[in-house]
């Protein structure tokens, strides 16, 4: 008969190392984190001189090049959802990343937000499983200096909620988030910020609104608008990380 070892004995203390990312060039200590690999490519081409592919395994495209301030910058896709974002963030930090900005999209929970509007995450409500498993309980915040620079770049401060579900069947979820002050919802920010907090590095999040509620349902940006929004997100995120002289 098999003998039970107990939960505590089964807990694995894993060394954090690059298992899922396979660096093909240098990693910059400052990193932009879009979810979408195609956005990573577009932002890298828009912001970097001579971008070189940093990672392509698992479809998580990443690039390193020289930004306008003359210093290296990496743009690395996280994939969708907190679990993927947490893995990528952990491995980037293990490889030497020290300042991280998530650049992503979000859906508006309240009226008055415009398509393409930039929201800097002053507070992130952790309503996802990944950040909770990492010890988050309630609310997280962007690094104050990075947040200030995102605001100076044209974003406005807001409360973001991170959820596991894009197609969420729960009728009461949005109401509970609104009661806690959330204005937009997305999927990765809480996991990224919680990993950064645990590892002692600076992280922030800026989002662009791509879906807004209307009396007839949800209105979403078209493909061309989405592409332009991705570049604006890259510019705002870079402004938060840029070296001032």
Secondary structure, 3 states (H helix, E strand, C coil): CCCCCCHHHHCCCCCCCCCCCCCCCCCCCEEEECCCHHHHHHHHHHHCEEEEEEECHHHCCEEEEECCCCCEEEEECCCCCHHHHHHHHHHHHHHCCCEEEEEEEEEECCCCCCCCCEEEEEEEEEECHHHHHCCCCCEECCCHHHHHHHHHCCCEEEEEEEECCCCCCCCCHHHHHHHCCCCEEECCHHHHHHHHHHHCCEEEEEEEEEEEEECCEEEECCHHHHHHHHHHHHHHHHHHHCCCC
